Amino acid sequence: MGPNCMVGQVRSKARPGKRCSVEVTFAHLAGAVEAAIEVRVVQGSISGFRGRFVARTDGYDDDVVLVDSSKDGSVLAVADDGVIKLARSVAVVESTGVLNLHAIITRNDGSSSGDDGVGVAAEDHAEFAAQRFESSCRTLDLGFCKMLATVSWSMIPLI
């Protein structure tokens, strides 16, 4: 990372290619652990709803977007066992930090006063204190449904 990189400072690097380009966003975190995230609907249903799930940590200010079906107008994909299909399921957290999981569920039924007709149906968040191993579970209560958020913690191996 270099001697001029500050801990927690988010940086981005873009690399163009012949057929595509890639942008990598990264931050230097002291003593980080890996958080593998799973969200499962355990009561009720979110069938036909859009949603945005983001993870936030103390280590950097940017949201880690796990899934955002509201961008393309699609509904959240849910497997037969109730697990929400996240586009990204891993975040990195400082070993003494906190992972905040935020869920916003929306509907597209024209009942909102917004120009796009999308109204927030429900939102909730859960906090997880970082651990070196084990799993942590919290309930996201959205009123019409409940979800179980599970974070499986592991140490990041040194290369």
C-alpha positions in Angstrom: 0.0 0.0 0.0 2.9 2.3 0.5 4.1 4.6 3.3 1.7 7.5 2.4 -1.5 5.5 2.8 -3.5 6.3 6.0 -5.5 3.6 7.8 -9.2 3.8 6.8 -8.6 6.0 3.9 -10.6 4.7 0.9 -8.8 4.8 -2.5 -9.8 3.7 -5.9 -7.8 2.6 -8.9 -9.2 2.2 -12.4 -7.5 -0.1 -15.0 -8.8 0.1 -18.6 -8.6 -2.9 -20.8 -9.4 -3.8 -24.4 -13.0 -5.1 -23.7 -13.7 -3.7 -20.3 -12.3 -1.7 -17.4 -12.1 -2.5 -13.8 -12.2 -0.2 -10.8 -10.9 -1.5 -7.5 -11.8 0.4 -4.3 -9.8 -0.4 -1.2 -8.8 0.8 2.2 -6.0 -0.1 4.6 -7.5 -1.6 7.8 -5.5 -2.4 10.8 -5.9 -6.0 12.1 -8.9 -6.9 9.9 -11.2 -9.9 10.0 -13.5 -11.3 7.3 -17.3 -11.2 7.7 -19.2 -13.6 5.5 -22.8 -12.5 5.5 -26.0 -14.5 4.9 -29.6 -13.2 5.2 -32.5 -15.6 5.4 -36.2 -14.9 5.4 -37.6 -16.8 8.5 -41.1 -15.4 8.8 -43.4 -13.8 6.2 -42.3 -13.1 2.7 -40.6 -10.4 0.6 -41.8 -11.9 -2.7 -42.3 -9.1 -5.2 -40.3 -6.5 -3.2 -37.2 -4.7 -4.2 -34.4 -4.2 -1.7 -31.0 -2.7 -0.8 -28.7 -4.4 1.7 -25.5 -2.6 2.7 -22.8 -3.2 5.2 -21.0 -0.4 7.0 -18.0 -0.5 9.3 -16.1 1.8 11.6 -13.0 1.4 9.4 -14.2 3.4 6.4 -17.1 5.6 5.5 -18.3 4.0 2.2 -21.2 1.5 2.1 -20.4 -2.0 0.9 -23.4 -2.7 -1.2 -24.4 -6.4 -0.8 -27.4 -6.2 -3.2 -29.4 -3.4 -4.7 -32.4 -4.6 -6.8 -34.0 -1.2 -6.8 -31.4 0.2 -9.3 -32.6 -2.0 -12.1 -36.2 -2.4 -11.1 -35.9 -6.1 -10.3 -37.2 -7.8 -7.2 -35.0 -9.5 -4.6 -34.0 -13.0 -5.5 -34.8 -15.5 -2.7 -33.8 -19.2 -2.8 -36.2 -22.0 -1.9 -34.7 -22.1 1.6 -35.3 -18.4 2.2 -31.8 -17.2 1.7 -31.6 -13.9 -0.1 -29.2 -14.0 -3.1 -26.6 -11.3 -2.4 -24.4 -10.0 -5.2 -21.6 -9.6 -2.6 -21.5 -11.5 0.7 -18.2 -10.6 2.2 -17.0 -7.5 4.0 -13.8 -6.7 5.9 -14.0 -5.3 9.4 -11.3 -4.0 11.8 -10.8 -6.6 14.5 -11.9 -4.2 17.2 -14.7 -2.7 15.0 -18.4 -3.1 14.3 -20.2 -4.3 11.2 -23.6 -2.6 10.6 -26.0 -4.4 8.3 -28.7 -2.1 6.9 -31.8 -3.4 5.0 -34.2 -1.3 3.1 -37.2 -3.0 1.4 -39.2 -1.1 -1.1 -42.3 -1.7 -3.2 -43.3 -0.3 -6.6 -47.0 0.3 -6.3 -47.3 4.0 -6.8 -48.2 4.7 -3.1 -45.2 6.8 -2.5 -45.1 10.6 -2.9 -41.8 10.2 -4.7 -41.5 10.8 -8.5 -40.5 7.2 -9.2 -43.4 5.6 -7.4 -41.1 3.6 -5.1 -42.1 3.7 -1.4 -40.1 2.4 1.5 -42.0 -0.6 2.9 -39.7 -1.2 5.8 -36.1 -0.9 7.0 -34.0 -2.2 9.9 -30.4 -2.6 10.8 -28.3 -4.9 13.0 -24.9 -4.4 14.6 -22.3 -7.1 14.9 -19.1 -6.7 17.0 -16.1 -8.2 15.1 -14.8 -11.6 16.2 -11.8 -13.6 15.2 -14.0 -16.7 14.6 -17.4 -18.1 15.3 -20.8 -16.8 14.0 -23.1 -14.0 15.1 -26.8 -13.9 14.4 -29.3 -11.0 14.6 -32.9 -10.6 13.6 -34.0 -7.9 11.1 -37.7 -7.2 11.9 -39.4 -5.5 9.0 -42.9 -5.8 10.4 -44.4 -7.9 7.6 -41.4 -10.3 7.7 -38.4 -11.3 9.8 -35.0 -12.1 8.5 -32.1 -13.8 10.3 -28.8 -12.2 9.4 -25.8 -14.5 10.1 -22.2 -13.3 10.0 -19.5 -15.9 10.0 -16.2 -14.5 11.1 -12.7 -15.6 10.1 -9.1 -14.3 10.3 -7.6 -13.0 7.1 -4.5 -15.1 6.4 -1.3 -13.2 5.9 0.3 -13.8 2.6 
